[in-house]
Amino acid sequence: MTTNHPCPITLIGVPTDIGASRLGAAMGPDALRVAQLGPALARLGCEVQDTGNLAGPPNQRRERDEGTGLRNYEEALAWNRSVHDAVHGALAAGRLPMMLGGDHSLAVGSISAVARHCREAGKKLRVLWFDAHADFNTPATSPTGNVHGIPVASLCGLGPAELAGLAGFTPALASQSLCQIGLRSVDDQEKYLIKTHDIEVYDMRAVDELGMREVMARALVPLAGCGRGEMHLHVSFDVDFLDPDIAPGTGTTVRGGPNYREAQLCMEMIADTGLLGSLDIVELNPALDLRNQTAELVVDLVESLFGKSTLVKDLRR
């Protein structure tokens, strides 16, 4: 069964791995196109506009900057500014922006734009962050200096001022608006910051103990009773959320992630809300993939996110 999504979609390619330790995520947007992302959405009745890839500075593999403690910070900031402007422009035009990364540092620009849009439109914001990692390091606590390890901290106001303030206000994201799902690789300092900021987290132990259906039901509680005019749901999907047995094409794999059906259930339950307003797809690295199978899996999951289901809803019990 398919359900037409009411909002036209804009695909925004962001071909950079500026924030990552391994090269290859810069090819992620085109791998998704090769896997026929646009045509798959069109078959579901979505109106799709592919704006191509944004332009930005090259990844010159710089060492940690003494001032910021981060690698490639100025370049990462430039990319995030471009992402912010493109995503905000799509939202202002009444379209659903789908940011095709690229590494997860780009979510600072994407979610900052969504937060700005929600403030302007008077909407509540809910962010579901699907990831094996918390991405809650600060420049001071980061063991690597990679910018893709600090986006959540930056959105919560703990990153460099220019990056954290892209929305025009700080923090861009209130801690109670965020829910992280699938975590299984978290640094000690990140654990401390998650606790002190009271972030809602369902790690893989919670998934094992509660089951993915209950985890998603709890994560979606704040959306209950809300319409599209009141609530904006943003999904930030890191490919390493998935178990590497089914998704090898990412640079930071961690064993013990969700399987195919668990991931499909996440997407289907989000689709059932009818409130999805924006999406990040990040950390797809085709250089580490096998015959583009990870990109094809991601397209399959995105189809479920936009209404494709395995059973007719009326037949479910």
Secondary structure, DSSP 8 states (H G I E B T S, - for coil): -----SS-EEEEEE---TTSSSTTGGGHHHHHHHTTHHHHHHHTT--EEEEEE----------B-TTTS-BSHHHHHHHHHHHHHHHHHHHHTT-EEEEEES-GGGHHHHHHHHHHHHHHHT-EEEEEEE-SB-----TTT-SS--GGGSHHHHHTT-S-HHHHTTTSSS-SS-GGGEEEEEE-B--HHHHHHHHHTT-EEEEHHHHHHH-HHHHHHHHTGGGTT--TTTEEEEEEEEGGGS-TTT---SSS--SS---HHHHHHHHHHHHHHT-EEEEEEE---GGGSSTTHHHHHHHHHHHHHTT--SS-GGG--
